Amino acid sequence: MNLRTYFDSRKRGILPWVKDWKDPQDHIRFEKDVKKLAHWDWFWCHPSAYVLFQYGTNVIPFILFLGSGLYLWIVKSSTTGFILTLMAFLFMMGIRKKIQNHEIMKKTTLYDIYMREY
């Protein structure tokens, strides 16, 4: 089962206020003050949540692998440190690719990907 099928069957429980699933929910997408939004409305329908999720999946492992690799390199476990630093470099390349595609994805939301009916 893929995530799209999973969320299609549960979307009415997640966002019960949505009546038209083809609507892009632009009243939430272009909201400037996200503090006004409920947590789930922000998470599913605001682009900042998607950007946070999208970049976070590469930034957090990059920081962890780079920190661990440099620490191990300093305490003279250079082989393991090199491998972890190499993995950090791979995550950095993923971050770079996402930054290059930012203009395409900057208005995308999790609602668009997993729940919206086109």
C-alpha positions, 0 to 999 in steps of 0.5 A: 500500500502506498501513502496516497492510498492510505491517506485517500481512505483516511483524509475525511478524518484528518481534515473533516472541514474539507468538502471539496477535495479538488479545491487547492485550499488557497485560503490556507496556502497563502496565509501570512500569519501561520500562528492563526492556523490550527496545527493540522491545517498548517501541517497539511495545507501550508507550504512552509510545513512541506518545505520544513519536512522536505529539507529536514529529511536531509538536513538532520542526517547531514548534521548528525553524520557530519558531526559523528564523522568529524568526532570519530576522525578527531579521536583517531577512528579515521575509517569510520569517520571517513565513511560517516563524512562521506554519507554526510556529503551525500546528504549535502548533495541531496540538499543542493538538489532540493535547493535547485528545485525550490522554485518548482516546489515552493507552493506545494503542500502535503495536501496536494501530494497525498489528499487532493483529487485532481 
